[in-house]
Amino acid sequence: MRGERVIHLADARTDDSYRKLPPQVQRVFEVSGIRTLLVVPLRKDDAVLGFITAFRQEIRPFSDKQIALLQNFAAHTLQAAKETAKTCVGHGWRVAAAPICGHHRGQRR
């Protein structure tokens, strides 16, 4: 999962990409009972900063409306992280979210 796009697997365990995953990741799918998977990247410009993931333990694809909702959550998550980082950096606090808004080690990007 490189993060260029939304990943939606109706039945994750029968999808070709599942077989390409490392065995320990396949084990997480099995233990968690993941069948339907939705992954939305958290992106800033060209960088992927993380993912928001939703899954079901049954084979039931997510609707277009549900996918759009998760994409909306991803956008709001980034905005909240930016605002938090700005506030914390403004107070001189070091935070993991600082690189999101362009502050890192006291420098602006």
Residue pairs with C-beta under 8 A, 6 or more apart in sequence:
1 7
1 39
1 51
2 48
3 41
3 43
3 48
3 51
4 41
5 41
6 38
6 39
6 40
6 41
6 67
6 71
7 17
7 37
7 38
7 39
8 37
8 38
8 39
8 61
8 62
8 67
9 15
9 17
9 18
9 36
9 37
9 38
10 36
10 59
10 61
11 35
11 36
11 59
12 18
12 29
12 34
12 35
12 36
12 37
12 55
13 29
13 30
13 34
13 35
18 26
18 29
21 29
28 34
32 55
32 57
33 57
34 55
34 56
34 57
35 55
35 56
35 57
35 58
35 59
36 55
36 56
36 58
36 59
36 60
36 61
36 62
37 53
37 54
37 55
38 53
38 54
38 55
38 62
38 66
38 67
38 70
39 51
39 52
39 53
40 51
40 52
40 53
40 67
40 70
40 71
40 73
40 74
41 48
41 50
41 51
41 74
42 48
42 49
42 50
42 51
42 52
42 74
42 77
42 78
43 49
43 74
43 78
44 78
44 100
49 78
49 100
52 70
52 73
52 74
52 77
54 62
54 66
54 70
56 62
62 70
78 100
81 97
81 100
81 101
82 97
82 100
82 101
83 101
84 95
84 97
85 95
85 97
85 98
85 99
85 100
85 101
85 103
86 101
86 103
88 94
88 95
88 97
88 98
89 95
89 98
89 101
89 103
98 104
102 108
102 109
103 109
